[in-house]
């Protein structure tokens, strides 16, 4: 029947898309644990509560958590299979008033990864864009705009602080405690929540999962 033929064609098309998106990541991951060189660095900047932190990261894992001080503290390790790529990698870390910019730069050729721990004041707004890796945000009060290409996002902290939560994936799952409005198709999923808090949380993953923790 024409209808069944169309459904089979659509499903096959989506399956091909998934394979094309995931294949490069799987191939690259075979080399990620085979690091020959790495360097670790620490930086800190004074900051103000309620400011905005912008983070740009290509490849690596990023863990953002609450600091007990008014500073932004950055601890990161850059890893690569070649020493020259470790030396070429660098981070731009600047604070201008209520805005902080943190951008990680790695050589365009070869596998180079950053493993990052970022401590920020408890009340901090986050704007994070990452291409490949895992992103964790723990107990940070403020607006959050989190965008990830391939990997998983985990957000710990109750939703009572938000007036809007929207978490979505193009290919992957979104999970959280009860109370969210849920929608989704064959590949992606969206969870929404409207509450009485004052912050907004927007999180999106193109390929991967999102986990929302806390009631």
C-alpha positions, 0 to 999 in steps of 0.5 A: 500500500502507498501509505505503508511504503511511505512510512517504510521510506521515512523510517529508512531515511531517519535510520540513515541520518542516525548512522551518518551522525554517529559514525564519525563520533564512534570512529573518533572515540576509538582514539580518545583514550589513547592520549600520549600527552596532556597538560593541566591548568588552573585559572581564576577570575573575580566575578559578581553574583547574577552575572552571565558566563558564556562557554564555547567548547569543541570536544571534551567533558564539561562539569559546572558546579557551585563555588563557595566564593565569588570567583569563577575557578577554571580547572582543565586538562588538555589531551592529545596524541601529539605534544605540539597539539597540546602546546597549541591548545589554549583558552581565552578567559575574560571578564567584562563587568557582569559577563564572562567569556570562556572559549577553548581553542584546539588545533583543527587537525587531530584529536585534542580534547579538554576535560573541564571543571568550572566552579561559578558563584551559586547565582550565575546565568549560563550560556553553554555551547559544546560540540562533542562531549558530556555536560553536567550542571549541578546546583546553579541558580540562574537562567540556563541556555545549554546546547550540545551537538553529540553527547549527554547533558545532566542537570541537577537541581529542583525545577521549582526555581524555574518559570520555564523548562524546555529540554529537547533532543533531535535524536535521543531521550529526555528523562526527569521526575514526574510533572513535565509535559512530554512529547516526542517522535520516533527519534527525539523527545521534549519535556516542558514545564511551566512554574512559578520560579523566576529562571528559564532552563533551555537545553538541547542535544542533537544526538544524545540524552538529557537527564533532569534531576530534582523535583 
